């Protein structure tokens, strides 16, 4: 879908993107604050952000309860949600074009004028406790915060977060909202049929009744190499693992694209080098590779699950194929195939207003960078084999990594697998 993007800065200090999609029948809107778990005033109440997010659509200046607000918000089919991460709290909504102004007004009330009543606090404490407890049963999910800790990030695991729920008071929730929900700390992306409506949208956004505040800085942790680690779970029937590598800088767009396509070559298809080879030998049902970048560091991860008896052979494949990459043993045909796949996904990725909005939000909310949708095909063409190899080598050269797993087995197993991987970083 064709669209145009305009960044605006409001008089109240908020900044955001207005994305005009001519002829769109829906509108998508997202509001982001740096208000996640890392911005709690103390670790003792670390889950205050999460609890506040759960209460965000509860009682407010216009509605007495979450049920009343939910009925009004969704009566014409509109969708709303909110989520909390280490850094962000995001409020999102999708609605039919004919009611965009009503939904924007309701979003404004929920964000700016929550009541935060005691009965809803106690209910949401229970819901957050249930949510985190559920995560403890998800072996893939519990791996990540433990890895963050191992590499040096100042975060809590889910098990460590659970006790902080009970210590959160209504005063804590209100303090967190007052301190973090300010206009200078707010970013937004609104997408839909905006022609002739931008003036009214800006007026409503200027009318957000929040303090000026400040845009919070992103916490900066120093990452270091860590010893192999195991999270023991008696009910784990296999090995849920992750090889996590980091470099202490932000990847540029060319490097990020190169690594995306390298990951596709390694794990993206049934004929990929690692995943495809593992499937062909019956070693693993699924293996994934991920690349991500932030203001201060970037991560390259290879994750999956494997039965204990097949783990050694799988890690031989992982080590072998990563070694080939580092040696530059990638064919131009593989690179071209990855580019072709990316171009197809690009053309399929803007079929809805929400998809268009999603193309911009992640990066814009992170560091204010506005991606250029029209230039993506040219960026795909520019990705080179040389850039893939150089960026992968940079991760290895920095030697900041950890192998971690969830398992019911012995720690020696992960130590043995770690020795295989370590040959990449310390070649003999």
C-alpha positions in Angstrom: 0.0 0.0 0.0 1.3 3.4 -1.0 1.9 5.8 1.9 3.8 8.9 2.9 5.5 9.7 6.3 5.7 12.9 8.2 7.5 13.4 11.5 6.0 16.1 13.7 7.1 17.7 17.0 4.3 19.1 19.1 4.4 22.2 21.2 4.2 20.0 24.3 7.4 18.2 23.4 6.0 14.9 22.1 7.2 13.6 18.8 5.8 11.2 16.3 5.0 10.0 12.8 1.9 10.6 10.8 1.6 8.0 8.1 -1.0 8.8 5.4 -2.3 5.7 3.6 -4.8 6.9 1.0 -7.9 4.9 0.8 -7.3 3.0 4.0 -10.4 1.7 5.8 -8.7 1.3 9.1 -6.5 3.4 11.4 -3.6 2.2 13.6 -2.2 4.2 16.5 0.6 3.5 19.0 1.9 5.5 21.9 5.3 4.7 23.5 6.9 5.9 26.7 10.3 4.9 28.1 8.5 3.5 31.1 9.4 -0.2 31.2 10.8 -2.3 34.0 14.2 -0.7 33.9 12.6 2.7 34.9 11.0 1.4 38.2 12.3 3.6 41.0 13.8 0.6 42.7 14.3 -3.1 42.1 12.1 -3.9 45.1 9.1 -2.8 43.0 10.4 -3.9 39.6 7.0 -5.1 38.4 5.3 -1.7 39.0 5.6 -0.9 35.3 4.0 -4.2 34.3 1.2 -3.7 36.8 0.5 -0.2 35.7 0.3 -1.4 32.1 -2.3 -3.9 33.2 -4.3 -1.1 34.9 -4.0 1.2 31.9 -7.4 0.5 30.5 -9.2 0.4 33.9 -11.1 3.1 35.7 -10.4 6.6 34.4 -11.8 10.1 34.5 -14.8 9.1 32.3 -15.4 5.4 33.1 -15.9 3.8 36.5 -14.4 0.4 35.6 -12.4 -1.6 33.0 -15.6 -3.3 31.9 -17.3 0.0 31.1 -14.3 1.3 29.3 -13.8 -2.0 27.3 -17.5 -2.0 26.2 -17.3 1.6 24.9 -13.9 1.1 23.3 -14.7 -2.1 21.4 -18.4 -1.6 20.6 -17.6 -1.0 16.9 -15.0 -3.7 16.7 -11.9 -1.6 17.7 -8.9 -3.5 19.1 -6.7 -2.2 21.9 -3.7 -3.6 23.8 -0.7 -2.5 25.8 2.6 -4.2 26.6 5.7 -3.6 28.8 9.3 -4.5 28.1 12.6 -3.6 29.9 12.5 -0.2 28.3 9.1 0.6 26.8 5.5 0.8 27.7 3.4 0.9 24.5 -0.4 1.5 24.0 -1.8 0.4 20.7 -5.2 0.4 19.0 -6.6 -0.5 15.6 -10.1 0.8 14.5 -12.4 1.3 11.6 -11.8 4.5 9.7 -15.2 6.0 10.6 -14.4 6.1 14.4 -10.7 7.1 14.4 -11.4 10.3 16.3 -13.5 8.6 19.0 -10.8 5.9 19.5 -8.0 8.5 19.7 -10.0 10.4 22.3 -10.5 7.2 24.4 -6.7 6.5 24.1 -6.0 10.0 25.4 -8.3 9.5 28.4 -6.8 6.1 29.3 -3.2 7.4 29.0 -3.7 10.8 30.7 -6.4 10.3 33.2 -6.3 6.9 34.8 -7.9 6.5 38.3 -5.7 3.6 39.6 -8.2 2.2 42.1 -7.3 -0.3 44.9 -9.6 -3.1 43.7 -8.1 -3.1 40.2 -4.6 -3.0 41.7 -5.2 -6.2 43.6 -6.8 -7.9 40.7 -4.0 -7.0 38.3 -1.4 -8.0 40.8 -3.0 -11.5 40.6 -3.1 -11.4 36.8 0.6 -10.3 36.5 1.6 -13.0 39.0 -0.3 -15.6 36.9 1.3 -14.3 33.7 4.9 -14.5 35.1 4.2 -17.9 36.6 3.0 -19.1 33.2 6.3 -17.9 31.7 8.2 -20.1 34.1 6.7 -23.0 32.2 8.0 -21.7 28.9 11.6 -22.8 28.6 12.4 -20.6 25.7 11.1 -17.6 27.4 12.9 -18.0 30.8 16.2 -18.4 29.0 16.4 -14.8 27.8 16.4 -12.8 31.1 18.9 -15.2 32.5 21.2 -14.7 29.5 20.8 -10.9 29.9 22.1 -11.2 33.5 25.0 -13.5 32.5 26.2 -11.0 29.9 25.9 -8.1 32.3 22.5 -6.5 31.9 20.9 -5.2 35.1 17.6 -7.1 34.9 15.7 -9.6 37.0 14.6 -13.1 35.9 10.9 -14.0 36.1 11.5 -15.9 39.3 13.2 -12.8 40.8 10.4 -10.5 39.6 7.6 -12.5 41.2 8.3 -11.3 44.8 8.3 -7.7 43.7 4.6 -7.8 42.8 3.4 -8.0 46.3 5.5 -4.9 47.4 3.9 -2.6 44.8 1.4 -0.1 46.3 -1.1 2.2 44.7 1.3 5.1 45.5 4.0 3.3 43.5 1.8 2.9 40.5 0.8 6.6 40.6 4.4 7.7 41.0 5.5 5.6 38.1 2.8 7.0 35.9 3.4 10.6 37.0 7.2 10.3 36.4 7.3 8.4 33.1 4.1 9.5 31.3 5.1 12.9 30.2 4.9 14.6 26.8 8.6 14.8 26.2 8.9 11.1 27.0 6.1 10.2 24.5 6.5 9.0 21.0 3.6 8.0 18.7 2.9 6.5 15.3 -0.5 7.1 13.7 -1.3 5.5 10.3 -4.4 5.5 8.2 -6.3 7.9 5.8 -5.0 11.2 7.2 -5.6 13.6 4.3 -7.6 16.5 5.7 -7.3 15.2 9.3 -3.8 16.0 10.4 -4.8 19.4 11.9 -7.4 17.7 14.1 -5.0 14.9 15.1 -2.4 17.4 16.1 -4.9 19.3 18.1 -6.0 16.2 20.0 -2.3 15.2 20.6 -1.5 18.7 21.9 -4.4 18.2 24.3 -2.8 15.3 26.2 -3.0 16.4 29.8 0.5 15.3 30.9 3.5 17.0 32.5 6.3 18.1 30.3 8.9 15.8 31.9 11.9 14.5 30.0 12.9 11.8 27.5 14.6 9.2 29.6 18.1 8.0 28.7 18.5 4.3 27.8 20.4 2.4 30.5 23.9 1.5 29.4 25.3 -1.8 30.7 28.8 -3.2 30.0 28.5 -6.6 28.4 31.1 -9.4 29.1 31.7 -13.0 28.2 30.1 -15.6 30.5 30.6 -19.2 31.4 28.1 -21.8 30.1 25.0 -21.9 32.2 22.1 -24.2 32.8 18.6 -23.5 34.2 17.6 -26.8 35.7 14.0 -27.9 35.2 13.0 -31.4 36.3 10.1 -31.4 33.7 12.4 -30.5 30.8 12.3 -33.4 28.4 15.0 -32.0 26.0 17.6 -29.2 25.8 16.3 -25.7 25.1 19.4 -23.8 24.2 20.7 -20.5 23.0 24.1 -19.3 21.7 24.1 -15.6 22.4 26.8 -13.3 20.9 27.2 -9.5 21.3 29.2 -6.6 20.2 29.4 -3.3 22.1 28.1 -1.0 19.4 25.1 -0.4 17.2 25.0 -2.0 13.8 24.5 0.3 10.8 21.7 -0.5 8.4 24.0 -2.2 5.9 25.4 -4.5 8.6 21.9 -5.3 10.0 20.6 -6.2 6.6 23.6 -8.4 5.9 23.1 -10.3 9.1 19.4 -10.8 8.4 20.2 -12.4 5.1 23.0 -14.5 6.7 20.5 -15.8 9.2 18.2 -16.8 6.4 21.1 -18.7 4.8 21.8 -20.5 8.1 18.3 -21.2 9.5 15.6 -19.6 7.3 14.4 -22.6 5.3 14.3 -26.3 5.1 17.3 -26.2 2.9 19.3 -23.8 5.1 22.8 -24.6 6.3 22.1 -25.3 10.0 18.3 -25.9 10.3 18.0 -27.7 6.9 21.0 -29.9 7.7 19.6 -30.7 11.2 16.1 -31.5 9.7 17.6 -33.7 7.1 19.4 -35.8 9.8 16.4 -35.8 12.1 18.2 -33.9 14.8 16.0 -31.0 15.6 12.5 -29.8 14.7 13.3 -26.1 14.7 16.4 -23.9 14.9 16.3 -20.1 14.7 18.8 -17.3 14.2 18.1 -13.7 15.3 20.0 -10.4 14.9 19.1 -7.2 16.8 20.7 -3.8 17.5 20.3 -1.1 20.1 21.9 2.2 21.1 24.9 0.6 22.8 25.2 -3.0 21.7 24.0 -5.6 19.2 23.1 -9.3 19.5 23.3 -12.3 17.3 21.6 -15.4 18.7 21.1 -19.0 17.5 18.4 -20.8 19.5 16.4 -24.0 19.4 15.5 -27.3 21.1 17.2 -30.7 20.7 17.0 -34.1 22.3 19.9 -34.9 24.5 21.1 -37.8 22.4 21.2 -35.5 19.3 22.8 -32.4 20.9 26.4 -33.2 20.2 25.8 -33.8 16.5 23.7 -30.7 16.2 26.4 -28.5 17.7 28.9 -30.1 15.4 26.7 -28.7 12.5 26.3 -25.3 14.1 30.1 -25.0 14.7 31.0 -26.3 11.3 28.6 -23.9 9.4 29.6 -20.9 11.5 33.2 -21.7 10.8 32.5 -21.8 7.1 30.9 -18.3 7.3 33.9 -16.9 9.1 36.2 -18.4 6.4 34.1 -16.7 3.7 32.7 -20.0 2.5 29.3 -18.6 1.2 28.3 -18.7 -2.4 27.0 -15.8 -4.3 24.1 -18.0 -5.3 23.1 -18.3 -1.6 23.4 -14.5 -1.1 21.2 -13.9 -4.2 18.6 -16.4 -3.0 18.4 -14.7 0.4 18.0 -11.3 -1.3 15.2 -12.7 -3.5 13.4 -14.0 -0.4 13.8 -10.7 1.3 12.4 -8.8 -1.6 9.3 -11.0 -1.7 8.7 -10.6 2.0 9.1 -6.8 1.6 6.4 -6.7 -1.1 4.1 -8.8 1.1 4.8 -6.7 4.2 2.7 -3.7 3.5 -0.7 -5.1 2.8 -2.4 -3.6 5.9 -2.2 -0.4 7.8 -1.0 -2.2 10.8 1.9 -3.8 8.8 2.9 -0.4 7.5 2.9 1.1 11.0 4.9 -1.9 12.3 7.6 -1.2 9.7 8.4 2.1 11.4 7.5 1.8 15.1 10.3 -0.5 16.4 13.2 1.6 15.2 11.5 4.9 15.7 10.6 4.2 19.3 14.1 2.9 20.0 16.2 5.8 18.7 14.1 8.1 16.7 15.3 6.8 13.3 12.8 6.8 10.5 13.3 3.9 8.1 12.7 4.7 4.4 10.3 2.1 3.0 10.9 3.1 -0.6 14.6 2.5 -0.4 14.3 -1.1 0.9 14.7 -2.7 -2.5 17.9 -0.7 -3.1 19.2 -1.6 0.3 18.5 -5.3 -0.4 20.5 -5.0 -3.6 23.5 -3.4 -1.9 24.0 -6.2 0.7 27.2 -7.9 -0.1 28.9 -11.2 0.7 31.8 -9.3 2.1 29.6 -7.3 4.5 28.0 -10.6 5.8 31.4 -12.2 6.5 32.9 -9.0 8.0 30.0 -8.4 10.4 29.9 -12.1 11.5 33.6 -12.0 12.1 33.2 -8.9 14.2 30.9 -10.8 16.6 33.5 -13.5 17.0 36.4 -11.1 17.4 34.7 -9.3 20.3 34.4 -12.5 22.2 31.3 -11.5 24.2 29.1 -14.6 24.3 27.4 -17.2 26.4 25.9 -20.6 25.8 22.9 -21.3 28.1 20.2 -23.9 28.2 17.2 -25.1 30.1 17.5 -28.8 30.9 16.9 -31.6 33.4 20.3 -33.0 32.6 23.8 -32.6 34.1 25.8 -29.4 33.7 28.6 -31.3 32.1 26.4 -31.6 29.0 26.3 -27.9 28.4 30.1 -27.7 29.2 30.8 -30.2 26.5 28.7 -28.4 24.0 30.3 -25.1 25.0 33.7 -26.6 24.2 32.6 -27.2 20.6 31.4 -23.6 20.2 34.5 -22.2 21.9 36.7 -23.4 19.0 35.1 -20.6 16.9 36.3 -17.9 19.3 39.6 -19.6 20.2 40.8 -21.4 17.1 43.6 -23.8 17.7 
